């Protein structure tokens, strides 16, 4: 009888250990799948969201901005640069940020006025072309801005 109780306890312990291993395996697989899903979304420009709990499932998804076009991004860049322009610069511009054109260029010596930040020479920057306030001339206001902070670097020289 004593041997039978011992065997029965040993059998129950084995069942509990097997159940614990299965539960741990399910948790590890769930975490691995959610991490893989998040990495997949992140690598495609999405911001993944994970919600997990004892009574919830795991969800991942993209934010709404994923479908923005390149034109939307340019508009945002132009507005961010416009917002950081000094007031005297804005006074020389006809219209607002929506009337401007933006592109990227590598800043070289001789492209910028003397009062510009020369530490950007040789680096890629935004170049924004604003319409000049003076309607008697075809010269526009050219502005250089930092790619990351959109900070005003200096004015472009006009030929």
GUZA-645938 format. One record per residue (C-alpha): residue in three letters; chain; x, y, z. Coordinates in steps of 0.02 Angstrom, whole numbers, plus 50000, padded with zeros to 5 digits. Layout:
N
residuo_cadena_c1_c2_c3
ALA_A_X_Y_Z
...
END
This chain:
159
residuo_cadena_c1_c2_c3
UNK_A_50000_50000_50000
UNK_A_50140_50117_50041
UNK_A_50224_50082_49874
UNK_A_50061_50115_49784
UNK_A_50041_50288_49868
UNK_A_50220_50331_49823
UNK_A_50191_50278_49642
UNK_A_50030_50377_49636
UNK_A_50117_50535_49703
UNK_A_50257_50513_49578
UNK_A_50130_50495_49436
UNK_A_50039_50654_49491
UNK_A_50203_50749_49501
UNK_A_50248_50695_49324
UNK_A_50077_50753_49262
UNK_A_50099_50923_49348
UNK_A_50275_50942_49277
UNK_A_50214_50900_49102
UNK_A_50071_51025_49118
UNK_A_50191_51161_49179
UNK_A_50307_51128_49031
UNK_A_50161_51143_48909
UNK_A_50103_51308_48988
UNK_A_50279_51379_48984
UNK_A_50300_51326_48802
UNK_A_50136_51412_48754
UNK_A_50191_51572_48840
UNK_A_50363_51570_48757
UNK_A_50287_51538_48585
UNK_A_50161_51679_48612
UNK_A_50298_51801_48660
UNK_A_50405_51748_48512
UNK_A_50260_51770_48390
UNK_A_50215_51942_48459
UNK_A_50396_51998_48448
UNK_A_50408_51933_48269
UNK_A_50246_52022_48224
UNK_A_50305_52184_48302
UNK_A_50471_52173_48211
UNK_A_50380_52139_48047
UNK_A_50269_52293_48071
UNK_A_50415_52401_48129
UNK_A_50520_52351_47978
UNK_A_50379_52412_47865
UNK_A_50361_52580_47951
UNK_A_50216_52535_48063
UNK_A_50207_52565_48248
UNK_A_50149_52400_48320
UNK_A_50040_52391_48474
UNK_A_50034_52240_48589
UNK_A_49898_52214_48717
UNK_A_49912_52060_48825
UNK_A_49834_52002_48986
UNK_A_49754_51853_49069
UNK_A_49588_51881_48980
UNK_A_49647_51965_48819
UNK_A_49728_51917_48658
UNK_A_49880_51988_48573
UNK_A_49843_52122_48443
UNK_A_49962_52210_48325
UNK_A_49924_52347_48201
UNK_A_49983_52498_48104
UNK_A_49952_52678_48146
UNK_A_49848_52782_48027
UNK_A_49994_52880_47954
UNK_A_50067_52733_47860
UNK_A_49970_52777_47702
UNK_A_50034_52956_47691
UNK_A_50100_53006_47522
UNK_A_50267_53088_47487
UNK_A_50173_53250_47451
UNK_A_50098_53247_47628
UNK_A_50273_53228_47701
UNK_A_50336_53376_47598
UNK_A_50192_53483_47661
UNK_A_50233_53438_47840
UNK_A_50417_53479_47814
UNK_A_50376_53646_47735
UNK_A_50261_53693_47879
UNK_A_50387_53640_48012
UNK_A_50522_53745_47929
UNK_A_50401_53892_47907
UNK_A_50359_53884_48093
UNK_A_50543_53900_48139
UNK_A_50582_54045_48022
UNK_A_50627_54212_48101
UNK_A_50490_54346_48085
UNK_A_50599_54453_47970
UNK_A_50612_54305_47850
UNK_A_50423_54279_47848
UNK_A_50398_54465_47811
UNK_A_50495_54445_47647
UNK_A_50387_54298_47589
UNK_A_50228_54312_47486
UNK_A_50099_54186_47547
UNK_A_50141_54049_47671
UNK_A_50222_53877_47684
UNK_A_50094_53799_47566
UNK_A_50160_53906_47423
UNK_A_50339_53841_47441
UNK_A_50438_53698_47363
UNK_A_50555_53586_47462
UNK_A_50695_53469_47413
UNK_A_50858_53403_47484
UNK_A_51033_53456_47435
UNK_A_51211_53441_47497
UNK_A_51259_53615_47558
UNK_A_51418_53680_47475
UNK_A_51522_53836_47500
UNK_A_51452_53984_47406
UNK_A_51272_53923_47414
UNK_A_51228_54017_47574
UNK_A_51237_54196_47635
UNK_A_51379_54246_47751
UNK_A_51268_54247_47907
UNK_A_51221_54062_47887
UNK_A_51281_53917_47994
UNK_A_51436_53852_47903
UNK_A_51445_53693_48008
UNK_A_51319_53618_47886
UNK_A_51434_53634_47734
UNK_A_51457_53461_47659
UNK_A_51298_53394_47742
UNK_A_51129_53356_47668
UNK_A_50998_53487_47712
UNK_A_50825_53542_47659
UNK_A_50814_53683_47533
UNK_A_50648_53775_47534
UNK_A_50600_53895_47395
UNK_A_50474_54027_47453
UNK_A_50392_54156_47339
UNK_A_50464_54330_47368
UNK_A_50351_54470_47428
UNK_A_50419_54587_47295
UNK_A_50312_54557_47141
UNK_A_50428_54664_47032
UNK_A_50563_54533_47037
UNK_A_50570_54347_47003
UNK_A_50693_54316_47145
UNK_A_50626_54198_47277
UNK_A_50677_54178_47459
UNK_A_50786_54022_47473
UNK_A_50804_53947_47646
UNK_A_50912_53802_47708
UNK_A_50853_53698_47857
UNK_A_50916_53552_47961
UNK_A_50849_53380_47907
UNK_A_50810_53324_48085
UNK_A_50763_53481_48181
UNK_A_50698_53588_48035
UNK_A_50798_53732_48110
UNK_A_50838_53880_47999
UNK_A_51020_53868_47941
UNK_A_51033_54015_47823
UNK_A_50976_54097_47663
UNK_A_51024_54038_47491
UNK_A_51118_54154_47373
UNK_A_51031_54200_47212
UNK_A_51125_54211_47047
END
